[in-house]
Amino acid sequence: LSVRSRTKLTVVHPPVVIKSVDEEGNAIPPSTIKGSIKMLTGNKLYYGLILVPFACFTQELGLDDAQTFILAATAILPLAGLLGEATEQVAFHTNETVGG
């Protein structure tokens, strides 16, 4: 008889600072665009997303295979970070099963 322990994943996020309030004093969350800009500028890794279009058009840029590989490998790092952040947000807003 084996006993499996289940541990719960606790995702701790820093508190969100909401600067806008309506006339009743209720907090107004930031818009989608403002929230996206805040998220993308909050992690310096995401600045590497500028490399993704260049990695897609390496033949038109005249790069050889080694340069294409290095550019694509560098461009995939911020995408992996963004995917990890998205997974954490899904888990935070739903549950561990859905969020992974």
N, C-alpha and C positions, 0 to 999 in steps of 0.2 A: 504494500500500500504506500503510494507516494503522495506527498503533500506538496502542492504547488502554491507558492506564495505569490500574491498579487500585490504589486506596488503601484501606487497611484502617482502619475506624473503631475507635478505641480508647475505650471508655467507662471513665472513671476514677471510682470511687466512694470516698467516705471509708470507712475501715475501720469495720466494725460492732463496736460494743462489746457483748460478751455478758457479762452480770454473773452469770448462773446457771451452775453446774456441778453434775454429778451426783457420786455417791460415788467414781467412778473418775477424776474430774477432766475428763471430757468436757464440752464446752460445750453448753448447752441453749439452742437459739434461742428468741427471744421468741415468744409465742403470736400467732396471727393478729390478735386484737383489739388486743393491746398494740403489735404492729408497725404496724397500721393507724392507731392513735391517734398513735404516734410520727411516722409519715409525714405525717398531716394537720396536726399541730401544728408540724412542722418547717419549713413554708413558710407565711409570712403570707398569701400569695395565697389559700390554701385556706380561710381564714376567710370569704372571700366566698361559699362554697358555701351559706351560710345564706340567700342571696338567691334561690336556685333555686326553692324552693317559693313564694315570694312572686311570682316572675315567672310561675309557672304559674296563679296565681289572681288575676290583675290585674282581671278583670271583676268578680269577687266583691268585690274591694277597692274598686271604684268608680274606678279610675284611667283616665285618658283615653289615647288612642293614643300620644301623645308620651311620657308617663310610662311606659307599657308598654314602648315601644321602649328607653328609657334603662335601665330596670330589667333587661330581658332582655339587652341588650348588656353591662351590667355583670356580670350573673350568668354569662354564657358564658365570661368570662375565666378564672375558676378551673377551669371544666370543661375548657377547652383545655389549661391547665397540667397538670391531672390526666391527661388523655389523653397528653400528651407524656411525662410521667413513666412511665406504664404502658408506652408504646412502648419507652422506654429500658430498662425492667426486662425486657421480653420479649427485646429484643436482647441484654441482658447475660446472660440465662439460656439463650438458645438460640444463634442466630447472626444475622448481619447480614441475611440474606435473609428470615428469618421476622420479625425485629424491625423491619424497614423501615429 
